[in-house]
Amino acid sequence: MFPKTWPAVLLIVAVFLSVSQTVFASITVDSTQKVVVRSVTLKGNDRTRDRIILREMSLHVGDSVQLADVPERVAWDQRNINNTTLFITVDTETRITPADDSTQLAQLDLTVIMKERWYLIAYPVFDLADRNFNEWWYDRGRDFSRVIYGGRLSYRNITGNNDRLGVAVELGFLQRTVLSYSIPYIDKAQKIGLRVDLAYQTNKEIPYRTQFDKWVFAKSEDILRTRAYVAAILTHRRGLYHYHTLDVRYTRNTIADTIARLNPDYFLESRTRQQFASMSYNYRYDRRDNVVYPLRGTLLSGGVSVSGLLPSDDFHFLDLAASATRYWPLGGRFYGAGNLRARVTWPTNQPYFSLRGLGSSSDMVRGYELYVIDGQRTAIWRNSLRYQLVDTRKQLKWLHIRQFNTVPISIYLTGFADAGYVSSTVAEQYQSQLANRLLLGTGMSLDLVTFYNLVMRFSGTINAQGKTGFFFNLAQEL
């Protein structure tokens, strides 16, 4: 159960406090009186075009709004701008001028002050090929041959329209080349966006089956698997919080004869090739105060994906998924979060390559970080209770590059309790001990949210099987 809504007076006071650097002129008007937005001034967006910022705001010049609603509207506009992740900091200032003989309504002047990020970043890659750091640390013996290295280029906000060019060239455990370009809006109404992806990857070591809820790997001096795809993704944003995505792609996967012999069900019927066209639609309602580490708001999502659209396709697959997450303040420095998600796939007889239960992606019951539980249907219920220990900004005065000299630091102590279930028809085939049974996990974590949307989490957990663990993750919340 979610907590009851706070009384309106307390809500107004809370929102007043949350809007940083907000200044109101001394006035004596009734809070039910309307004010008109006289001006919206943007400062600090040297590269970012004004229209990209104004697109995130609900307050525009000429709008009239009740005085009592101003603090909350300003606070949400500030959060929406911050959620573009174009800026290190976003602050607001407001000033209200009372009505006089020349004006029938009081007037609101709103100023948004931003500090832009450094948008062009070329950096070396040093990553782990395993699902997460914990699997590499505990199950793979900290083997540095499982490292991915190379280089990546991320050029954000190229034209000032929040567009992005990404290039990645990676070597080591795998060889991968990825080219991607996205622009959030290609129309004047700023509703339709486009992204194009092109990727090619080869592996000389891959998991070819699961045994006792752990991946079993095959390794060779020759290439064991190739993956290539091209994708075009259209996005439609309706209003501030509604997102629609249509993804059309063509994929070609191949495996060596060795893998087909080790697991004839990898592509089914000992096939060594899998090629298909697919189309997916996803809807997302996203009204969170911070997309990286939310403390209040709602996130709803759902999607359907169909693979095997062409007569020549040799892979046919249907995937349905839905998720609902709620974040809310509990008073003081306490915050709650609850998430419920489910996924169903068809047909029942699937290639091993497409089996995705819990653990192979971000879908996970905490306490089972080291396990991969294959199945066709999954459900998860995750709950968190957080206490904010620290929330501050540090100015590095000795560093004269403005995009790097402001370091936000927030630290949270989090208690959590999760439940999950994987329905699987292959549990016996892959000797699963965790499929088709209730999964429970609980524990505590210390979460550090800092520079450039970095979230570091140190967790201690215990699951229903009595297994304890200490885990480290770099990830967004839920």
N, C-alpha and C positions, 0 to 999 in steps of 0.2 A: 504494500500500500504506500502510495506517495503521501507526503505530509500535506495537510490542509493549507490552502492559500493564506498567506499572511494578510492581515487587515491592510486596507489600502493606505492608511497613514504610515504604517511601518514600512511598507514597500516604497513609498515615495522617499522617505528618509534614507532608506538603504541605497536606493539608486542615486540620490544626491551625493552620498559619500563615495560611490564607486566611480563617478565621473571626475577624473583627475583634472586639476587646475581649472575648475568651473567657477566662474565669478558672476554673481547676479547683482545687478544694481539694487539699491535699497528702494523697494516699491511697496505699496500698500494695497495692491489690487487683490480681488477675490480669486482664490485658486481655480474657481470654475470659469473665470473669464478667459476668453480666447486671445491668443497673441498671433500675429502674422510674422512669418519669416521674412525679414527685410533683406538680409544678406547672408551668404555662405562663402567664407574666405578660406582658401586652401593654401597652406604654407609648407615648404619643404619637399614638395614633389617636383624636384628638378627635372626628372626624366619622365615620370609617370604622367600621362595625360589626365587633365581634370575630369574628363568624362568617365574614365575608369573608376575614379574615386566616387564621383557623384552617383554612379550606377549602384553603389553599395549603400546609399543613404536613403532614408525614408523622408527626411526633411529637405525641402527644396524652396527656393525663393518663391514667395507668393502663397505658400501653404499656410493655413490657419490651424491652430491646435490649442487645446485647453492648456492653460498654464500648468495644471497639475500633472499633465502627461509629458511635459517637456523633458524633465530629467531622464525618464525611462527611454524616451525616443532618442535622445542624444547618446545615452549609454549604449543602446543597441547599434546605433550608427557607428560609434567608435569601435565596437567589437567587430562589426561587419568589415570595416576597413582593415582592421588588424588581421582578419582572417584571410585576406588576399595574400598574406605572407610576403608582401612587397616591402614592408617597412619593419624596422627594428622597434620603433616606438610610435604610438599614435596617441595624441593628447587632444583635448578639446577645451575651448573657452567659450562661454556664452554670456551675453549681456542683454538685459531686457530694459527697454525704455518705455515708461508708462505712456498711456494715451494722453493726448492733449487736445487743444481745440482744433488742430489741423489733422489729427488722426483719430479714427473711431476706435481702433484697437491698439493695445500695447504692441511693441515691435521687438522682434528677436534677432540679434546678430550672433551668428555662429561662426567660430573659427576652428579649423582643424589643423593641427600642427604635427607634421610627420618627419621622421628621419628615415631616409631610404637605405635599403640594403646595398651591398656590393653585388652587382648582378652577374658579372662575368667571372666565372670560377673555372679554372683548369686545375685538376688535382690528380695525383696518383691514386690508383686503386690498390688497396690491400685488404682483401675481404676473405671471408671463410665460405667454402662451398657448401657446408652443412646447413641444415635447416635453421639453426641458431647457434649462438656461442656455447650454450650449455651442452649440446650434443657433441660439438667438437671437443670440448674440455673433458667431458666425462666418458663418452663412448668411443671417441676416435683417437684417444691418447695424445691429444694436443699435437697432432701430426701436421707439420708445416708444409708437407707436400699437398695438402688439401686447401692451400691458399690460392685465391684468385688475385692476380696482379695485372696492372696495365694503367690506363689513363682514361679520364672522363672530362668532357667539356660541357658545362652547363651555362648557357647564355640566356639569362632571364630578362624579360622586359626589353627586348631588342629595340622595338619601335616605340616604346612607351605605352603599349597597349596590353601589357601583361602577357605577351607571347613568350614562347620558350623554344630554344633549340637545344637538343641534347645529342651528344655523340659519345659512345663508349666503345673502347677497344680493350678487350680483356683476354688475358692468357693465364697459363698455369693449370689448375685443376680442370678448367674448361677453356675453350676458345670461343669468344662471343663478340659480335659486332652489332651495335644497335644504333640506328639513326631515327630521331624523332623530332617533329616540329608541331607545335600546337599554338593556336590563337583562340582566346575565349570568345571573341565576337568578330564575325565577318559581315555583319549587317549593321545598318545605321541604327536600328532599334536596340542593338546590343542584347540580342537574345540567342542567336545561333553561333556556335563555335565549331572549330574543326581541328582535328589532330590526325597526323599521318605517321605510322610506325613501320619500320622495316628492320628485320632482325634475322641473324643467322648464327647458329651455335653448334659446336661439335663437342663431344665428350669421349674420353678414353676410359672413364670410370663412371658407372651409373648403378643405381639400385634396380635390380631386376625382379625382386620379389620382397615380400615382408614375411618375417618369421618371428613369432612371439612378440609381435607389435614393435619390431625393430627392422629397419631396412637392411637387406643383404646386398652387398655390392659385388660387381664383377669389374675386373681391371684388365687392361690390355695395352700393348704398345700401339695397336691400331685403333682407329675410331670405332666406337661401339654404337654411337647414336648421333644423328644430325637432326636439327630442328630449324625450320625456316618459316617465316610468316610475313605477310604484308597486311596492314590494317588501315582502314579509314574509319574515324570515329566522329560522329556528329553529336553535338550537345545543344540542348535547348534549355535556356534558363527563363523560367516564368516568375516574374516578381523577384523578390530578394532571396527566397529560401527553397524554391522548387527547381529541381534539376532533372532533366530527361537526357538519356544517352542511348544512341543507336550505334552499335559496333558491328561492322562488316569486315570479315577477314578471310584470307585463304591460308591454310596451313599444310605443310608437308613435313612428315616425320619418317625417318628410316632408322632401322637398327641392324646390327651385324647378325649373321647367321648364328653366332655364338649365343646371343641373347635369346633368339627364338628357340634354340634348343634347350637352354636353361629354364626358360619359362614360356611354353607355347601359348599361354594366355596373355603375354605381354601386349600384343596387338590382336589376339585371338587367332586360332587356327594356324599357328606357327607363321603368321605373316611377318614380313620384314619391312613393309611399307604401309603408311597411313597418310592419306591426303583427303582434304575435305574443305568445303566452304561452310562458314558459320555466320550466324547473325544473332545478336543479343540486344535486348532492351532492358535498361535499368532506370528506375526512378529513385530519387533521393530527396527527402525533405530534411534540410539541415539548418537548424536554428540553434547553434551552440555559441557560447560566448568565446570559445577558443577552440579551433579545430585540432590543435596539437594536444592540449590537455584541458578538456572542458570541465567546468565546475557547475554550470547551469545550462539548461536548454534541452532540446529534443533532436534526435536523429532517427529518421525512419527511412528504410530502403527496401526495395524489392526488385527482383529481376527474373527474366526468362531468357534462356539461351538454347538455340537449336543448331545442331551440327549435322551436316549431311544434306545440303540443299541441292546439290547437283546430281544428275543421274550417275556420273562416274565416281562419286564419293564412295569410299569404303569404310566410313565411320559415321554412325547415326546415333545421336545422343540428345537427350532433353534434360535440362537443368533448371530447377525452380529454387529460388532462395528468397528469404525475407528476414529482416532484422528490425528491432525496435529498441532504442536506448533512451533513457531519461536521466538527466543530471539535475540535482537540485541542492540549494543551500539548506542546511539544517539549523543554522543559527551560530553566531560566533565564527569560529574557524573550522567548523565541521561541514562536510559535504557528503552527499550520497550519490550513488550511481547504480543503475540496474539495466541489464541488457538481456534480451531474449532473441535468439536467432534459430532458424531452421533451414535445412536444405534437403531437397528430394531430387533424385536422378533416375532416369530410365534409359535403356531397358535394365532388367535385373542382371542379365549376363553381359558384363562390361569388360573391355580390355583392362588389364592391370594398370596400364598407363593412365587411364582416366579415373581410377578409383581414388576418391579423395574424401576421407572421413574427417577425422580430427588429427591435428598435429602436423600435417604436411603444408599448411598455410597458417594464416593468423587465427583461424578457428581452433581454439584450444581451451580445455579445462585446466586452469592453473593447478599445478601439482603433477601434471602429466607431460611436462615439457620434453621429456626424453623418449616419448612414445609416439608411434604412428599407428592409428587405429583405422583400418580401411573399412569402407562400407558404402552403401547406396543412399542411406538416409541418416541425417544427424540433427540433433537438437542440443542447444546450450543455454543455460541460464547463469549469468554472471552478476555478482553483486559486490559493491565496494563501499567502504566507509573511510573517508579521508579526513585527516587533520592537518591544517596548514601550519607548518613550523616556521617557515621563512617566506617572505615575499618582498623583494627589494630590487633596486637597480644600482649597479656599481658603475661609476664613471672612471675610466682609465685615463687620467689626465695626461699621463706621459705618452699615450698613444695618440698621435695627431691625425689618424685616419678616421673620420667621423663614422664610417660604416662599421667600424669594429670597436670603438671606444666606449660603447654603452653595452653593458652585460646585465641582462635581467636574470635574476636567480630566484627560483621558487622551490621549496622543499616540502614534501608531504609525507606523512606517516599514514599508510593505508592498510586496513584490514579487509580481507576479501573472503568470499565463500562462493564456490561455483558448483554447478551440477551439469552433467551432460550424458548423452546416450548416442550410440552408433548402432544402427540396424544394418546387419551384414549377412549376406548369404555365402560369403567366402571365408567366414571366420575359421571353420574347420580346415579348409584348404591351406590357409596361411597360418594356422596354429595360433590364432589370436586368443589371448586370455582376457582381453578388455572389451571386445565387441559384444553386443547384445546383453549388456549389463549396465547398471547405473554407475556412473562415474562421479565421485565427489572429491573436491579439493578445497583446502582452506589454508590460510597463512597470513603473513604480513609482509609489507614491502616498504622500502624507503625510496621515494621517487624524487629525482632531481630534474627540474625543467629549466633550461638555460639557453645559452647562446645559439641563435639561428635554429630555433625549434628543436633542439636536442633534448630528448627525454631519456634519462638513464634510470633504470629500475633495478634495485637489489632486493631479492625476494627470498623468504624462507617459507617452505610449504610442507604440507603433509596431505596425502591422498587417502582414499577409502581402503586401499590395500596396505596402509601403514607405512608407505614409503615416504621418507623425508628427503628434502633437497634444499640446496641454496643455489639460486639462479641469478644470472645477470642478463639484462635485456636492454637493447636500444630500440624503442618502439613508441608509437603513439598509443594513447590510452584507449582501450577497448577497440 
